[in-house]
């Protein structure tokens, strides 16, 4: 089972047990994070595509760590004018372990069935 989720304006393909690097999230290490913007879910050949999101699904994960990516160099130069600027940048990221891909509709349907039987 895998899902495609949207976070920070980017799309990520995730499965249970995957470790994914997201743009920096405001969550402490060891805390749970929930992604509600699920675009696509595939389970044993059955594919469910959202319009724009699959409302009955959510993805849960645990924040493993925060860090910075590899440094990139930004170099500006104008020929023959003695204009040179060198600047570095390291993009912050959050490392998340995906713990579960859950359906919220099944729980509500099961609760509704229990109420009908009682």
BELWO-V777419 format. One record per residue. N is the residue number from 1. PSI is psi in radians with two decimals (* if undefined). OMEGA is omega in radians with two decimals (* if undefined). D_CENTER is the distance of its C-alpha to the mean C-alpha in Angstrom with 2 decimals. Layout:
N_PSI_OMEGA_D_CENTER + N_PSI_OMEGA_D_CENTER
This chain:
1_2.32_3.07_15.65 + 2_2.87_-3.14_12.37 + 3_2.70_3.01_9.94 + 4_2.12_-3.11_8.35 + 5_2.80_3.10_5.61 + 6_2.27_3.10_5.84 + 7_2.28_3.11_4.75 + 8_0.60_3.10_7.91 + 9_0.13_3.12_9.72 + 10_2.79_3.13_8.06 + 11_2.42_-3.11_7.16 + 12_2.38_3.03_5.80 + 13_2.11_-3.06_8.19 + 14_2.68_3.03_7.75 + 15_2.86_3.14_10.82 + 16_2.34_3.14_12.27 + 17_-0.18_3.12_13.24 + 18_2.62_3.00_10.97 + 19_2.10_-3.00_10.27 + 20_2.49_3.08_7.47 + 21_1.97_3.12_8.16 + 22_2.84_2.94_6.10 + 23_2.76_-3.04_8.67 + 24_2.18_3.10_10.65 + 25_2.59_3.11_9.64 + 26_1.33_3.11_12.81 + 27_2.53_-3.14_12.94 + 28_2.78_3.12_15.59 + 29_2.40_3.14_15.61 + 30_-0.19_-3.13_16.01 + 31_2.74_3.09_14.63 + 32_2.53_3.01_12.42 + 33_2.56_-3.13_9.26 + 34_2.31_3.11_8.69 + 35_1.96_-3.11_6.40 + 36_-0.33_-3.09_9.43 + 37_1.35_3.13_8.74 + 38_2.10_-3.07_9.12 + 39_-0.67_-3.06_11.04 + 40_2.51_3.07_12.65 + 41_2.29_3.09_13.63 + 42_2.18_-3.13_16.18 + 43_1.88_3.11_18.39 + 44_0.83_3.09_21.58 + 45_-0.31_3.08_22.22 + 46_2.14_-3.11_21.57 + 47_2.28_3.08_19.01 + 48_2.09_-3.11_17.98 + 49_2.34_-3.13_16.84 + 50_2.90_3.12_16.08 + 51_1.39_-0.05_18.17 + 52_-0.31_-3.11_15.90 + 53_2.70_3.03_13.69 + 54_1.93_-3.00_14.63 + 55_-0.43_-3.05_15.94 + 56_0.13_-3.09_16.82 + 57_2.65_3.00_13.52 + 58_2.70_-3.13_10.72 + 59_2.31_3.13_8.30 + 60_2.56_3.13_9.25 + 61_3.00_3.13_8.76 + 62_2.31_-3.14_11.11 + 63_2.11_3.14_11.12 + 64_-0.86_-3.12_13.38 + 65_2.94_3.01_14.37 + 66_2.68_3.12_14.30 + 67_-3.01_3.10_16.06 + 68_2.54_-3.13_17.15 + 69_-3.03_3.13_16.97 + 70_2.51_-3.11_20.17 + 71_2.36_3.01_22.70 + 72_2.63_-3.12_23.54 + 73_2.23_3.06_26.96 + 74_2.05_-3.08_27.71 + 75_2.11_3.10_31.42 + 76_2.49_-3.12_33.44 + 77_2.44_3.00_37.03 + 78_2.14_-3.07_39.87 + 79_2.46_3.03_42.61 + 80_0.19_-3.11_46.11 + 81_0.06_-3.13_45.16 + 82_0.69_3.12_44.22 + 83_1.95_3.12_40.77 + 84_2.29_3.11_38.06 + 85_2.24_3.13_34.89 + 86_2.24_-3.10_32.54 + 87_2.48_3.10_29.28 + 88_2.77_3.11_26.38 + 89_2.38_3.02_22.70 + 90_2.07_-3.08_20.01 + 91_2.21_3.07_16.43 + 92_2.56_3.14_14.80 + 93_2.91_3.05_11.52 + 94_2.23_3.13_9.91 + 95_2.10_-3.06_9.98 + 96_2.34_3.03_8.17 + 97_2.17_-3.13_9.95 + 98_2.13_-3.09_8.85 + 99_-0.57_-3.07_12.01 + 100_2.56_2.95_12.33 + 101_1.88_-2.98_11.78 + 102_2.67_3.04_14.34 + 103_2.23_3.11_16.57 + 104_-0.36_-3.11_17.97 + 105_-0.62_-3.11_20.84 + 106_-0.70_-3.13_22.48 + 107_-0.78_-3.13_23.04 + 108_-0.63_3.11_24.60 + 109_-0.70_3.12_26.68 + 110_-0.70_3.11_27.90 + 111_-0.66_3.12_28.92 + 112_-0.69_3.12_30.74 + 113_-0.69_3.13_32.61 + 114_-0.69_3.14_33.69 + 115_-0.64_-3.14_35.11 + 116_-0.72_-3.13_36.99 + 117_-0.61_-3.08_38.54 + 118_*_*_39.69
